[in-house]
Amino acid sequence: MSTDASSGATPLVSLSLTTEQDVFVLRRSGKTAAESLGVEPQDQIRLATALSELGRDLIGSCDLTVSFDLVDRARPRLRCTLLWKDGPGPGREALRAASRLVTLEHTSVDRSLVIEQPLSGDTPSPDLVARTRAALQAHKGATAVEDARAQTVDLIAALEESRAQREELRRLNAELEETNRGVMALYSELSEELEETNRGVVALYAELEEKSRQLREASEAKTRFWANVSHELRTPVNAVVGLARMLLEFDAERLDEEQHRQVSLIAASGATLLALVDELLDVAKAESGRLEPNWGPVDLRALLGQLRGVLRGYERHGDAELVVAEPELTVVSDEVMLTRILRNLLSNALKFTESGTVRLDVAVEAGEGDGEQDGFVVFTVTDTGVGIPEAEQQQIFEEFYQVRGPHQRGRSGTGLGLPYARRLAELLGGTLALTSAPGQGTQVTVRLPVRPSPSGAGGGAEGGPLLTVLVTADDDDVFRAAVRPLLEQLAERVVEVDRGGRAGAVVREERPDAVLLDLHMPDMDGYTVLAELAADPELHGIPVVVVTSARRESLDHERLRHARTVLDKSSLTLTQLTAAFAEHVPRRDRAERGTSAAQGASTAQGAIRKDPRS
């Protein structure tokens, strides 16, 4: 096998093209070479047709020759090169037709045209190259009849292949049609099943709705029952306690020792019953949403001192020692709720601690973020009592549940203490957690989000407005009119904006101490306004309190990160507003103002509840 070293090509055959007969030979040679070297049948036809079109268009050119070579530089290819010395070269139509069939390179200056057909597989063996060369040499002496016969054979083969392909296409269409019928039948079956399932789901949903309604009604009835019974019990119980105390105070000399003991037991039992009635009433209020914190400054040293005195009676029943911290700390909270939380926890601990220590510790945790932050006051009640099994540590927070055992003998209780304490802690925005083990005591931690408050701060609006300028952005005229009397007790001047699009400009102009922002406004919602204020370095530090009637779970909390707090618009109260601004806005030193915030507050709050909007 000879190889042209300069071009890296192996010559196969060279042909001269002078007549139409030579064009037939060229077509057969191209197809034979491609077929011998393993080219796909369709590519064989494309190559032969392209050579035929170009050869026929170039007939008449001076010294027109065609050479077939085998090129093996990066990948084996069959190369066909057409050369001529003089003449116009191939026409534009012939070039366009050939380029649709094969890849070609045309150089008008060198008067050459090259077509390369890639071969599949490895480099052809020397024997295959020799056979291909012999087959091409055989075409040189072929007559026109032989060429015509060969073209007829090629045409018949192409027709047979076309007929086979048509039959295969018909078979595939029949299979596809059958498949489509099966798919449609399956789709109809699935649609019927889905429709039946949907009917079942709708029926189940309706049943669940009915059950939910019944449960709500039962819960409301239970709450009403608690409230009504507790209310009705309070009057006779108060009478029993009052009369018993009167007997002990004014008729003590007329009572012998046994009578004095019995009356004392009546008074003690009546006081216990009255405390239980009060707890029941508060639980009923909490469940119905009518128990709200009354925010104000709380002196923890005084509160815990009073609590220690009240619980001395419990301490005398056993050998346990009560240790209560004495922090020099004033916080913003609800004094009554906080007292009841700690009283319940300490009385429970003393009740079930025969010996050892019951301890109340108080710690302050710093808040996170920029500037003066809200902190957390953590109350920890630790005892060395009987402890609680792990399996029952969640059930003890169910109302009326009590851990059964020998420790219950002689100890009264309703099972309301811990559930009531946790509910109050949640109302104050905090958490109550418990850890315990049998025989190792119990630790209860109450964590409340209140911060140390300077004397007089956070106690409501009676001491004077907390803010100099307050901007409120809300498109609801009714809400703005209803909340205005409340806001005027908190700020010296209230600037109202009825469109979200103007809020940024008004805040930039007024530079208020705080912003009260509604979330849902037609032109620009509160989320966008909040983002605008957060992105402006000059307005970033102005605290924003968001009000909305949307449900908490539907809010985009990620976009509310810049808001200091979010309040329920449909139940907004003066105490909530006072607490929100007292927690987030430092109060300015100013002369005490004698105006009271109470006037008009109840009317405004009623209007807010009657006409809430999102």
C-alpha positions in Angstrom: 0.0 0.0 0.0 1.6 3.2 -1.2 1.2 6.4 0.8 1.8 10.0 -0.2 4.1 11.0 2.7 3.7 14.8 2.0 -0.1 14.7 2.6 -0.4 11.6 4.7 -2.9 10.1 2.1 -3.1 6.7 0.5 -4.1 7.0 -3.2 -6.9 4.7 -4.3 -7.7 5.8 -7.9 -7.6 8.8 -10.2 -10.2 9.5 -13.0 -10.4 11.9 -15.8 -13.8 13.6 -16.6 -14.4 14.6 -20.1 -17.8 13.1 -21.1 -21.2 12.3 -19.5 -20.1 8.6 -19.4 -17.3 9.7 -17.1 -19.9 11.3 -14.7 -21.7 7.9 -14.4 -18.3 6.3 -13.7 -17.6 8.9 -11.0 -21.0 8.3 -9.3 -20.4 4.5 -9.2 -16.8 5.0 -8.0 -17.9 7.2 -5.2 -20.6 4.7 -4.1 -18.3 1.7 -4.4 -15.5 3.3 -2.5 -17.8 4.3 0.4 -19.5 0.9 0.4 -16.2 -1.0 0.4 -14.9 1.2 3.3 -18.0 0.5 5.5 -19.9 3.8 5.1 -23.6 3.8 6.0 -25.9 3.2 3.0 -27.5 6.6 3.3 -24.1 8.3 3.4 -23.0 6.3 0.3 -26.0 7.7 -1.6 -25.3 11.2 -0.4 -21.6 11.0 -1.5 -22.4 9.5 -4.9 -25.1 12.1 -5.6 -22.9 15.0 -4.6 -20.0 13.8 -6.8 -22.5 13.3 -9.7 -23.9 16.9 -9.4 -20.5 18.5 -9.2 -19.0 16.4 -11.9 -21.8 17.1 -14.3 -21.5 20.8 -13.6 -17.7 20.8 -14.2 -17.8 18.9 -17.5 -16.1 21.0 -20.1 -13.4 22.4 -17.7 -9.8 21.9 -18.9 -8.0 18.8 -17.5 -10.8 17.9 -15.0 -9.7 15.0 -12.8 -11.0 13.3 -9.7 -8.8 11.4 -7.2 -9.9 9.1 -4.4 -7.6 8.9 -1.4 -7.7 7.4 2.1 -6.7 10.0 4.7 -5.7 8.9 8.3 -4.4 11.8 10.2 -6.7 12.1 13.3 -9.5 9.9 12.1 -9.8 7.8 8.9 -11.6 9.6 6.0 -12.3 9.0 2.4 -11.3 12.1 0.5 -12.5 13.0 -3.1 -10.6 15.8 -4.8 -11.8 17.5 -8.1 -9.1 19.5 -9.9 -9.3 21.5 -13.1 -6.9 24.0 -14.9 -9.3 26.3 -16.6 -13.0 27.0 -16.7 -15.7 28.8 -14.6 -15.8 26.1 -12.0 -19.0 24.7 -10.4 -22.1 26.8 -10.4 -23.8 28.2 -7.2 -26.8 25.9 -7.4 -24.5 22.8 -7.8 -22.4 23.9 -4.8 -25.6 24.6 -2.7 -27.1 21.2 -3.6 -23.8 19.3 -2.9 -23.2 21.1 0.4 -26.6 19.9 1.7 -25.5 16.3 1.1 -21.8 16.4 2.2 -19.1 18.6 3.7 -17.0 20.2 1.0 -14.2 22.8 0.6 -14.1 24.9 -2.5 -11.1 27.0 -3.5 -11.7 29.0 -6.7 -8.1 30.3 -6.8 -6.5 26.8 -6.8 -9.4 25.4 -8.9 -10.1 22.5 -6.5 -13.0 21.1 -4.6 -12.5 18.6 -1.8 -15.1 16.3 -0.2 -14.2 14.2 2.9 -16.4 11.4 4.1 -15.6 10.2 7.7 -15.2 6.4 8.1 -16.5 4.4 11.1 -14.2 2.2 13.0 -10.4 1.9 12.9 -8.0 2.5 10.0 -8.8 0.2 7.1 -6.5 -2.8 6.8 -4.1 -3.1 3.8 -6.2 -5.9 2.3 -9.4 -3.7 2.5 -7.5 -0.8 0.8 -6.3 -3.2 -1.9 -9.8 -4.5 -2.5 -11.2 -1.0 -2.6 -8.6 0.1 -5.2 -9.3 -2.9 -7.4 -13.0 -2.3 -7.3 -12.4 1.3 -8.3 -10.0 0.4 -11.1 -12.7 -2.0 -12.5 -15.1 1.0 -13.1 -12.7 2.7 -15.5 -13.5 0.5 -18.4 -17.2 0.2 -17.8 -19.6 0.9 -20.6 -22.7 3.1 -20.6 -24.9 0.0 -20.5 -23.1 -1.4 -17.5 -23.4 2.0 -15.8 -27.1 2.2 -16.5 -27.6 -1.4 -15.3 -25.7 -0.5 -12.1 -27.8 2.6 -11.5 -31.0 0.5 -12.1 -29.8 -2.0 -9.5 -29.1 0.9 -7.1 -32.5 2.4 -7.7 -34.3 -1.0 -7.2 -32.4 -1.4 -3.9 -33.3 2.1 -2.8 -37.0 1.4 -3.7 -36.9 -1.9 -1.8 -35.4 -0.2 1.2 -38.0 2.6 1.0 -40.8 0.0 0.8 -39.4 -1.8 3.8 -39.2 1.4 5.7 -42.8 2.3 4.8 -44.0 -1.1 6.0 -42.1 -0.7 9.2 -43.6 2.8 9.7 -47.1 1.4 9.1 -46.5 -1.3 11.7 -45.2 1.2 14.2 -48.2 3.5 13.6 -50.5 0.5 14.2 -48.7 -0.3 17.5 -48.8 3.4 18.5 -52.5 3.5 17.8 -53.1 0.4 19.9 -50.9 1.9 22.7 -52.9 5.2 22.5 -56.2 3.2 22.9 -54.7 1.5 26.0 -53.5 4.8 27.4 -56.9 6.4 26.9 -58.6 3.5 28.6 -56.2 3.7 31.5 -56.7 7.5 31.6 -60.4 7.1 31.8 -60.1 4.4 34.5 -57.7 6.6 36.5 -60.0 9.6 36.0 -63.0 7.7 37.4 -60.9 6.5 40.4 -59.6 10.0 41.0 -63.1 11.4 40.8 -64.3 8.8 43.3 -61.4 9.5 45.6 -62.1 13.2 45.4 -65.7 12.6 46.3 -64.5 10.6 49.3 -62.0 13.3 50.3 -64.7 16.0 50.0 -67.0 13.9 52.2 -64.2 13.3 54.7 -63.3 17.0 54.7 -66.9 17.9 55.4 -67.0 15.3 58.2 -63.8 16.7 59.7 -65.2 20.2 59.5 -68.3 19.0 61.3 -66.2 17.3 64.0 -64.0 20.4 64.3 -67.1 22.5 64.8 -68.4 20.2 67.4 -65.1 20.2 69.2 -65.0 24.0 69.1 -68.5 24.2 70.5 -67.6 21.7 73.2 -64.5 23.6 74.1 -66.4 26.9 74.2 -69.1 25.2 76.3 -66.4 23.9 78.7 -64.8 27.3 78.9 -68.2 29.0 79.6 -68.9 26.3 82.2 -65.6 27.0 83.9 -66.1 30.7 83.9 -69.7 30.6 85.0 -69.1 28.0 87.8 -66.0 29.8 89.0 -67.9 33.1 89.0 -70.8 31.6 90.9 -68.5 29.8 93.4 -66.5 32.9 94.3 -69.3 34.7 96.2 -70.2 31.8 98.6 -66.5 30.9 99.1 -65.7 34.6 99.9 -68.5 34.5 102.4 -67.2 31.3 104.0 -63.6 32.7 104.2 -64.8 36.1 105.5 -67.1 34.6 108.2 -64.4 32.2 109.3 -61.9 35.0 109.7 -64.4 37.1 111.6 -65.0 34.2 114.0 -61.2 33.8 114.5 -60.6 37.6 115.0 -63.6 38.8 117.0 -65.1 35.7 118.7 -61.9 33.9 119.6 -62.5 34.1 123.3 -65.8 32.3 123.0 -64.3 29.4 121.1 -62.6 26.6 122.9 -59.5 25.0 121.6 -61.2 22.4 119.4 -63.7 24.9 118.0 -60.8 27.3 117.2 -58.9 24.5 115.4 -62.0 23.6 113.4 -62.7 27.2 112.4 -59.1 27.6 111.4 -59.4 24.5 109.2 -62.5 26.0 107.6 -60.7 29.3 106.9 -57.7 27.5 105.5 -59.8 25.2 103.3 -61.9 28.2 102.1 -58.7 30.1 101.2 -57.4 27.1 99.2 -60.8 26.8 97.5 -60.8 30.5 96.6 -57.4 30.2 95.1 -58.5 27.3 93.0 -61.6 29.1 91.8 -59.4 32.1 90.8 -57.1 29.8 88.8 -60.1 28.1 87.1 -61.5 31.5 86.1 -58.1 32.7 84.8 -57.7 29.4 82.8 -61.1 30.0 81.3 -60.2 33.6 80.4 -56.9 32.4 78.8 -58.7 29.8 76.7 -61.3 32.3 75.4 -58.6 34.9 74.6 -59.9 37.4 77.2 -56.9 37.2 79.5 -54.4 39.9 78.5 -51.2 41.0 80.2 -51.3 44.3 82.0 -47.7 45.6 81.3 -45.9 47.7 83.8 -42.7 48.0 85.8 -42.2 45.2 88.3 -39.8 45.4 91.2 -38.5 41.8 91.5 -37.0 42.3 94.9 -40.4 43.4 96.4 -42.4 40.8 94.5 -40.1 37.9 95.6 -40.1 39.2 99.1 -43.9 39.1 99.3 -43.9 35.6 97.7 -41.4 34.3 100.3 -43.8 35.5 103.1 -46.8 33.9 101.5 -45.1 30.5 101.1 -43.8 30.3 104.7 -46.8 28.2 105.5 -45.8 25.6 103.0 -42.3 25.6 104.3 -43.5 24.6 107.8 -45.2 21.4 106.6 -41.9 19.7 105.9 -38.1 19.9 106.5 -37.4 21.6 103.1 -35.7 25.0 103.2 -37.0 27.7 100.8 -34.2 29.9 99.3 -35.4 32.9 97.2 -33.1 35.3 95.4 -33.3 39.0 96.1 -32.3 40.7 92.8 -32.1 44.5 92.6 -34.0 44.5 89.3 -37.0 46.2 87.8 -38.5 44.7 84.7 -41.4 45.3 82.3 -44.0 42.6 82.8 -47.4 41.8 84.3 -46.9 41.6 88.1 -50.0 39.5 88.8 -49.3 36.9 86.1 -45.6 36.7 87.1 -46.5 36.3 90.8 -49.0 33.5 90.0 -46.4 31.7 87.8 -43.8 31.7 90.5 -46.2 30.9 93.3 -47.5 27.9 91.5 -44.0 26.6 90.8 -42.7 27.2 94.3 -45.8 25.8 96.1 -45.6 22.6 93.9 -41.9 22.2 94.7 -42.5 22.7 98.5 -45.5 20.3 98.4 -43.4 17.4 97.0 -40.1 18.1 98.7 -40.0 16.4 102.2 -36.4 17.5 102.9 -33.6 19.4 101.3 -33.9 22.7 99.4 -36.4 24.5 97.2 -34.5 27.3 95.4 -35.6 30.2 93.2 -32.7 31.8 91.2 -33.0 34.8 88.9 -30.7 35.6 86.0 -30.6 38.2 83.2 -29.6 37.3 79.6 -28.6 39.9 77.1 -30.5 40.3 73.9 -29.1 40.0 70.4 -28.8 42.7 67.7 -27.7 46.3 67.4 -28.1 49.0 70.0 -30.1 48.6 73.2 -31.7 45.3 73.0 -34.5 43.4 74.8 -33.1 41.0 77.3 -34.5 37.9 79.0 -35.2 37.3 82.6 -34.8 33.7 83.5 -36.4 32.3 86.7 -35.2 28.8 87.7 -37.0 26.8 90.4 -35.0 23.8 91.7 -36.1 21.3 94.3 -34.7 18.1 95.8 -38.1 16.4 95.8 -39.5 13.1 94.5 -39.0 14.0 90.8 -41.2 13.1 87.8 -40.8 10.0 85.5 -39.8 10.9 82.0 -42.8 9.2 80.5 -45.1 11.6 82.4 -43.2 14.9 81.9 -45.4 16.0 79.0 -48.7 14.8 80.5 -48.2 16.9 83.6 -48.9 20.0 81.4 -52.4 18.6 80.6 -55.1 20.2 82.7 -56.2 18.1 85.7 -53.5 15.5 85.2 -51.6 14.4 88.3 -48.7 12.0 88.7 -50.1 9.1 90.8 -48.1 7.6 93.6 -47.5 7.5 97.4 -46.3 11.1 97.3 -50.0 12.2 96.6 -51.2 11.0 100.0 -52.4 13.9 102.1 -51.6 16.5 99.4 -54.5 18.2 97.7 -54.4 19.5 94.2 -56.3 19.8 90.9 -53.6 19.4 88.4 -53.9 22.9 87.2 -50.7 24.4 88.6 -48.2 23.6 85.8 -50.6 24.0 82.8 -51.7 27.3 84.3 -48.1 28.5 84.8 -47.1 27.5 81.3 -50.2 29.3 79.8 -49.4 32.5 81.7 -45.7 32.3 80.6 -46.8 32.0 77.0 -49.2 35.0 77.4 -46.2 37.0 78.6 -44.3 35.9 75.4 -42.0 33.5 77.2 -41.5 29.7 77.7 -41.6 27.3 80.6 -39.5 24.1 80.4 -39.1 21.3 82.9 -36.4 18.7 83.5 -36.7 16.0 86.2 -35.8 12.5 87.3 -37.3 10.3 90.0 -35.5 10.7 93.3 -33.3 13.5 91.9 -35.7 16.4 92.1 -37.1 18.8 89.5 -36.0 22.0 87.8 -38.4 24.3 86.1 -37.1 27.2 84.0 -39.3 30.2 83.0 -37.7 32.5 80.3 -39.5 35.8 79.8 -38.6 38.3 77.1 -38.6 41.4 79.3 -35.7 43.7 79.7 -34.3 45.7 82.7 -36.2 49.0 82.8 -35.2 52.3 84.3 -37.4 53.6 87.1 -40.7 54.7 85.7 -40.2 53.5 82.2 -42.7 51.1 80.6 -45.5 51.9 83.0 -47.9 53.1 80.5 -48.7 56.5 79.1 -49.7 58.2 82.4 -46.1 59.5 82.9 -46.2 61.3 79.6 -45.8 60.4 75.9 -43.0 57.9 75.1 -42.4 59.3 71.6 -42.0 62.8 70.2 -43.1 61.9 66.6 -44.9 58.7 65.5 -45.6 58.0 61.8 -48.5 55.6 61.2 -48.9 54.1 57.6 -52.3 52.5 56.9 -54.9 52.9 54.1 -57.8 52.1 56.4 -59.5 55.3 57.4 -61.7 53.6 60.1 -58.7 51.9 61.7 -56.7 55.2 61.7 -59.6 57.0 63.3 -60.0 54.3 65.9 -56.4 54.0 66.9 -55.6 57.7 66.8 -56.7 58.3 70.4 -54.4 55.6 71.6 -51.5 56.8 69.7 -52.0 60.4 70.9 -51.4 59.2 74.4 -48.1 57.6 73.4 -46.7 60.4 71.1 -46.6 64.2 71.2 -47.4 64.2 67.5 -48.9 61.5 65.2 -48.3 61.8 61.4 -50.6 59.7 59.3 -49.9 58.3 55.9 -52.7 56.7 53.8 -50.5 55.1 51.1 -47.5 52.8 51.4 -45.8 54.7 48.5 -45.6 57.9 50.5 -44.4 56.2 53.8 -40.7 56.3 53.0 -40.7 60.0 52.0 -42.7 61.0 55.1 -40.4 59.1 57.4 -37.4 60.6 55.7 -38.8 64.1 56.2 -40.2 63.7 59.8 -37.4 61.4 61.2 -39.9 60.0 63.8 -39.0 58.1 66.9 -41.0 55.1 65.6 -43.2 53.9 62.8 -46.5 52.0 63.1 -46.9 50.1 59.7 -49.8 48.1 58.2 -48.7 45.1 56.1 -51.4 45.2 53.4 -51.9 48.4 51.4 -53.0 48.6 47.8 -50.1 50.6 46.1 -47.1 49.4 48.1 -47.4 46.8 50.8 -45.8 46.9 54.2 -43.1 44.4 53.3 -41.8 46.7 50.6 -41.9 49.8 52.8 -40.1 47.8 55.5 -37.4 46.8 53.0 -37.1 50.4 51.9 -36.6 51.7 55.4 -34.1 48.9 56.2 -32.0 49.7 53.1 -31.6 53.4 53.9 -28.7 54.0 56.2 -30.3 57.1 57.6 -33.6 55.4 58.4 -32.4 51.9 59.3 -32.3 52.6 63.1 -35.9 53.9 63.3 -37.9 51.1 65.0 -40.9 49.8 63.1 -43.9 48.1 64.8 -46.0 46.1 62.3 -49.8 45.7 62.7 -51.8 43.1 60.7 -54.9 41.0 60.8 -53.2 38.2 58.8 -52.7 34.9 60.6 -49.2 34.5 62.1 -48.5 31.3 60.0 -49.3 33.2 56.7 -46.7 35.9 57.4 -43.3 36.0 55.5 -41.1 36.1 58.6 -37.9 36.4 56.6 -39.1 39.8 55.2 -40.2 40.9 58.7 -36.7 40.7 60.2 -36.3 44.5 60.3 -39.6 44.9 62.2 -39.1 45.1 66.0 -42.5 43.4 66.7 -45.7 42.3 65.1 -49.1 43.0 66.7 -52.6 41.7 65.9 -54.5 44.6 64.3 -57.9 43.2 65.2 -57.3 43.2 68.9 -54.9 46.1 69.4 -55.0 47.6 72.9 -53.3 50.5 74.6 -51.3 48.2 76.9 -49.9 46.3 73.8 -48.9 49.6 72.1 -47.3 50.9 75.3 -45.3 47.8 75.8 -44.2 47.6 72.2 -42.9 51.2 72.2 -41.6 51.1 75.7 -39.5 48.0 74.8 -38.1 49.4 71.6 -37.8 53.2 72.0 -35.7 54.8 74.7 -37.9 57.2 76.6 -36.7 60.8 76.6 -36.2 62.8 79.8 -39.0 65.3 79.9 -41.3 66.9 82.5 -44.0 64.7 83.9 -47.3 65.3 82.1 -50.6 65.3 83.9 -52.8 64.0 81.1 -54.1 60.5 81.5 -54.2 57.9 78.7 -57.4 56.3 80.0 -59.9 58.7 78.5 -61.2 57.5 75.2 -59.1 54.3 75.2 -61.9 51.9 75.7 -64.0 53.5 73.0 -61.1 53.4 70.5 -60.3 49.7 71.3 -64.0 48.8 70.8 -63.9 50.4 67.3 -60.8 48.6 66.4 -62.3 45.2 67.3 -65.5 45.9 65.4 -64.0 46.8 62.1 -60.6 45.1 61.6 -59.1 45.0 58.1 -56.0 43.1 56.8 
